[in-house]
Amino acid sequence: MSTVIEVNNFSFTYKNAQRKAVKDVSFTVKKGEFLGIIGPTGAGKTTICRGITGIVPQIFPGKFEGEILVQGKPTQEYSIAELAGIIGYVHQDAESQLLMTNIEKEIVFPLENLGIPREEIKERLERALRLVHLEQYRNRHPYYLSGGQRQRVVLATALAMNPDILILDEATSEIDPLGAEEIMAVARELNELGKTIILIEHNMEELALYADRIIVLEDGVKLAEGPAKQILADREMTEKLDLYPPEVTQLALALLKKGIELDDIPVELTEAEALLGRVLAAAGRGGE
């Protein structure tokens, strides 16, 4: 897979801030990858997203050090509009991202501003509505939608720009579990269609299901990076950062503390079922 994002020794200090929000962070993202980024509040997750999308330093000024390349080109050589055509960015506050009186107008507004031909706008609108499963609500005011549906409108607006990369920055943190499940289902579907997904998320269950790889941040520094299973099963690190791994992982770790030997640490329900089956079978044989 080709590399679509390179973050090289990136540091950023917001204007008038006393300390760096991100400190010397480096990583790459491959085309079609589903990358998770986790860490406690203030770890620098959103600043990295802003760096990738060009929002820092173009909108939020400050001292930018290192480099971030998107499709081989430094972000500072792009305009914000150009990057928006490559990267869709959806953050947690859907309300602040909705401006129009119905869903259809919300999606086409940025496309009209870019001067995209009307026929192409229509095609993009229909595709975006279809991807987020909101075709039947196209004429509804966002006010009358659920939290999950409003986030899907924001997502559709980003997707109408036809980006290759989608960043979800805690996009499910302020909506109900059903709405969060809807957003994650769309993200998984888009990833299966070949889109690159970067997910900033506190819900470790979701990351266990979808992420290929996870980066861990603490106080602006990259603390760890690796396959999702390896990161989520690292008890010492998750406890240190007050991160809660999936419940099945917590169960396995509790069994280890009880002295029960396990041949694996599960992060998904299917893995846990198989593991417990083996443990029970071994216990049965031991009692024969």
C-alpha positions as CSV (number, residue, x, y, z in Angstrom):
1,M,0.0,0.0,0.0
2,S,1.2,3.5,-0.8
3,T,1.7,6.1,1.9
4,V,-0.9,8.9,1.8
5,I,0.2,10.8,5.0
6,E,3.6,11.4,6.5
7,V,4.0,13.1,9.8
8,N,7.7,13.9,10.4
9,N,8.9,15.3,13.7
10,F,5.8,17.4,14.0
11,S,5.6,19.9,16.9
12,F,3.1,22.7,17.3
13,T,2.6,25.5,19.8
14,Y,-0.6,27.6,19.6
15,K,-0.2,31.3,19.5
16,N,0.2,32.7,23.1
17,A,0.4,29.2,24.5
18,Q,3.1,28.4,27.1
19,R,3.8,24.8,26.0
20,K,3.7,22.7,22.9
21,A,0.4,20.9,22.1
22,V,2.3,18.3,20.1
23,K,6.0,17.4,20.5
24,D,8.1,15.8,17.8
25,V,5.5,13.3,16.6
26,S,6.2,11.0,13.6
27,F,4.1,8.4,11.9
28,T,2.8,7.4,8.4
29,V,-0.7,6.4,7.2
30,K,-1.1,3.9,4.3
31,K,-3.8,4.1,1.6
32,G,-6.9,2.2,2.7
33,E,-5.7,1.8,6.3
34,F,-8.0,2.2,9.3
35,L,-5.9,4.0,11.9
36,G,-7.0,4.7,15.5
37,I,-5.4,7.5,17.6
38,I,-6.1,7.4,21.4
39,G,-4.9,9.2,24.5
40,P,-6.3,11.2,27.5
41,T,-7.7,14.7,27.2
42,G,-5.0,17.1,26.2
43,A,-2.8,14.5,24.6
44,G,-2.6,16.4,21.2
45,K,-5.0,14.2,19.2
46,T,-7.0,17.1,17.7
47,T,-3.9,19.2,17.0
48,I,-2.6,16.4,14.9
49,C,-5.9,16.3,13.0
50,R,-5.7,20.0,12.5
51,G,-2.1,19.7,11.3
52,I,-3.0,17.0,8.7
53,T,-6.0,19.1,7.4
54,G,-3.9,22.3,7.3
55,I,-6.1,24.0,9.9
56,V,-2.9,24.6,11.9
57,P,-1.2,26.9,11.1
58,Q,-3.5,28.3,8.4
59,I,-6.5,29.0,10.6
60,F,-5.1,28.5,14.1
61,P,-1.8,30.3,14.1
62,G,1.3,29.2,16.0
63,K,4.8,27.8,15.7
64,F,4.8,24.8,13.3
65,E,7.9,22.6,13.4
66,G,8.7,19.5,11.3
67,E,6.5,18.6,8.3
68,I,3.3,16.9,7.4
69,L,3.0,15.6,3.9
70,V,-0.4,14.7,2.3
71,Q,0.0,12.6,-0.9
72,G,3.6,13.6,-0.9
73,K,3.2,17.4,-0.7
74,P,3.6,19.6,2.5
75,T,0.3,20.7,3.9
76,Q,1.5,24.3,3.9
77,E,1.7,24.2,0.1
78,Y,-2.0,23.4,-0.1
79,S,-4.9,25.8,0.5
80,I,-7.6,24.7,3.0
81,A,-10.0,24.2,0.2
82,E,-7.6,21.9,-1.7
83,L,-7.0,19.8,1.4
84,A,-10.8,19.6,2.0
85,G,-11.0,17.9,-1.4
86,I,-8.5,15.2,-0.2
87,I,-9.4,14.9,3.5
88,G,-12.9,14.9,5.0
89,Y,-12.8,16.1,8.6
90,V,-15.7,15.4,11.0
91,H,-15.4,16.5,14.6
92,Q,-17.6,15.9,17.7
93,D,-19.7,19.1,17.6
94,A,-22.2,18.5,14.7
95,E,-24.3,21.5,15.6
96,S,-21.5,23.9,14.8
97,Q,-21.0,22.3,11.4
98,L,-24.7,22.6,10.3
99,L,-25.8,25.9,8.7
100,M,-28.6,25.3,6.2
101,T,-32.3,24.6,6.5
102,N,-32.3,21.1,5.0
103,I,-29.9,18.3,4.5
104,E,-29.7,18.6,0.7
105,K,-28.8,22.3,0.9
106,E,-26.2,21.5,3.6
107,I,-24.5,19.0,1.3
108,V,-24.5,21.0,-1.9
109,F,-23.5,24.4,-0.4
110,P,-19.7,23.9,-0.3
111,L,-19.9,22.3,-3.7
112,E,-21.6,25.3,-5.2
113,N,-19.0,27.6,-3.6
114,L,-16.3,25.6,-5.4
115,G,-18.0,26.2,-8.7
116,I,-18.5,22.5,-9.4
117,P,-20.9,21.9,-12.4
118,R,-24.5,21.3,-11.5
119,E,-24.7,17.9,-13.0
120,E,-21.7,16.7,-11.0
121,I,-23.1,18.3,-7.8
122,K,-26.3,16.3,-8.3
123,E,-24.3,13.1,-8.7
124,R,-22.2,13.8,-5.6
125,L,-25.3,14.6,-3.6
126,E,-27.0,11.4,-4.4
127,R,-23.9,9.3,-3.7
128,A,-23.3,11.0,-0.3
129,L,-26.9,10.6,0.8
130,R,-26.7,6.9,-0.3
131,L,-23.5,6.3,1.6
132,V,-24.9,7.6,4.9
133,H,-28.3,6.2,4.3
134,L,-30.2,9.5,4.5
135,E,-32.0,9.6,1.2
136,Q,-35.4,9.7,2.7
137,Y,-34.5,12.7,4.9
138,R,-33.1,14.9,2.2
139,N,-35.6,17.7,2.7
140,R,-35.7,17.6,6.5
141,H,-34.3,20.4,8.7
142,P,-31.3,19.1,10.7
143,Y,-33.0,20.3,13.9
144,Y,-35.5,17.4,13.5
145,L,-32.9,14.7,13.2
146,S,-31.4,12.6,16.0
147,G,-27.8,13.2,17.1
148,G,-26.5,10.3,15.1
149,Q,-28.4,11.5,12.0
150,R,-27.0,15.0,12.3
151,Q,-23.5,13.5,12.5
152,R,-24.3,11.6,9.3
153,V,-25.3,14.8,7.6
154,V,-21.9,16.3,8.5
155,L,-20.2,13.2,7.3
156,A,-22.2,13.3,4.0
157,T,-21.1,16.9,3.5
158,A,-17.5,15.9,3.9
159,L,-18.0,12.8,1.6
160,A,-19.6,15.0,-1.1
161,M,-16.2,16.6,-1.5
162,N,-15.1,13.1,-2.6
163,P,-12.1,12.8,-0.2
164,D,-9.7,9.9,-0.3
165,I,-9.1,10.3,3.5
166,L,-11.7,10.6,6.2
167,I,-10.8,11.8,9.8
168,L,-13.4,11.3,12.5
169,D,-12.3,13.3,15.5
170,E,-14.4,11.9,18.4
171,A,-17.3,12.2,16.1
172,T,-19.4,9.8,18.3
173,S,-18.6,11.2,21.7
174,E,-21.7,13.4,22.1
175,I,-24.3,11.1,20.6
176,D,-26.3,8.1,21.9
177,P,-25.0,4.5,21.4
178,L,-27.3,3.9,18.5
179,G,-26.1,7.0,16.7
180,A,-22.5,6.1,17.4
181,E,-23.1,2.7,16.0
182,E,-24.6,4.3,12.8
183,I,-21.5,6.5,12.3
184,M,-19.1,3.6,12.9
185,A,-21.0,1.4,10.4
186,V,-20.6,4.1,7.7
187,A,-16.9,4.4,8.5
188,R,-16.5,0.7,8.2
189,E,-18.4,0.7,4.9
190,L,-16.2,3.5,3.5
191,N,-13.1,1.7,4.6
192,E,-14.2,-1.4,2.7
193,L,-14.7,0.8,-0.3
194,G,-11.0,1.8,-0.1
195,K,-11.2,5.0,1.8
196,T,-8.4,5.7,4.4
197,I,-9.9,6.3,7.9
198,I,-8.3,8.0,10.8
199,L,-10.4,7.6,14.0
200,I,-9.9,9.6,17.2
201,E,-12.0,7.6,19.7
202,H,-12.3,6.9,23.4
203,N,-14.5,3.8,22.8
204,M,-12.0,0.9,22.8
205,E,-14.7,-1.5,21.7
206,E,-15.0,0.3,18.4
207,L,-11.3,0.4,17.9
208,A,-10.9,-3.3,18.6
209,L,-13.5,-4.0,15.9
210,Y,-12.3,-1.7,13.2
211,A,-8.7,-0.3,13.6
212,D,-5.8,-2.0,11.9
213,R,-3.3,0.0,13.9
214,I,-3.4,2.3,16.9
215,I,-1.2,5.3,17.9
216,V,-1.2,6.3,21.6
217,L,-0.5,9.9,22.6
218,E,0.2,11.3,26.0
219,D,1.0,15.0,26.8
220,G,1.6,15.7,23.1
221,V,4.1,12.8,22.7
222,K,3.7,9.6,20.8
223,L,3.8,6.9,23.5
224,A,3.2,3.8,21.5
225,E,2.2,2.5,18.1
226,G,1.3,-0.9,16.9
227,P,-1.5,-3.4,15.8
228,A,-4.8,-2.7,17.6
229,K,-4.7,-6.0,19.5
230,Q,-1.2,-5.4,20.8
231,I,-2.0,-1.9,22.0
232,L,-5.4,-2.7,23.6
233,A,-4.1,-5.7,25.5
234,D,-1.2,-3.7,27.1
235,R,-2.5,-3.6,30.6
236,E,0.3,-1.4,32.0
237,M,-0.1,1.3,29.5
238,T,-3.9,1.5,29.5
239,E,-4.0,1.6,33.3
240,K,-1.4,4.4,33.3
241,L,-3.4,6.5,30.9
242,D,-6.8,5.7,32.5
243,L,-8.0,4.1,29.2
244,Y,-10.4,1.3,29.4
245,P,-9.8,-1.6,27.0
246,P,-12.7,-3.7,25.7
247,E,-14.7,-5.5,28.4
248,V,-13.6,-8.9,27.1
249,T,-10.0,-7.7,27.5
250,Q,-10.7,-6.6,31.0
251,L,-12.2,-10.0,31.8
252,A,-9.1,-11.8,30.4
253,L,-6.8,-9.6,32.5
254,A,-8.9,-10.2,35.6
255,L,-8.5,-14.0,35.0
256,L,-4.8,-13.6,34.7
257,K,-4.7,-11.8,38.0
258,K,-6.6,-14.8,39.5
259,G,-3.8,-17.1,38.3
260,I,-5.7,-18.6,35.4
261,E,-3.3,-19.2,32.5
262,L,-4.4,-17.9,29.1
263,D,-2.8,-18.5,25.8
264,D,-4.1,-15.2,24.4
265,I,-5.6,-11.8,25.4
266,P,-8.8,-11.2,23.4
267,V,-10.0,-7.8,22.3
268,E,-13.1,-8.9,20.4
269,L,-16.1,-10.9,21.6
270,T,-15.5,-13.8,19.1
271,E,-11.9,-14.1,20.4
272,A,-13.2,-14.1,24.0
273,E,-15.7,-16.9,23.2
274,A,-13.0,-19.1,21.7
275,L,-10.6,-18.4,24.5
276,L,-13.1,-19.2,27.2
277,G,-14.1,-22.3,25.4
278,R,-10.5,-23.5,25.5
279,V,-10.2,-22.5,29.2
280,L,-13.3,-24.5,30.1
281,A,-12.2,-27.4,28.0
282,A,-8.9,-27.5,29.7
283,A,-10.5,-27.2,33.2
284,G,-12.8,-30.1,32.3
285,R,-9.8,-32.3,31.2
286,G,-8.1,-31.3,34.4
287,G,-11.0,-32.7,36.5
288,E,-11.1,-36.0,34.7
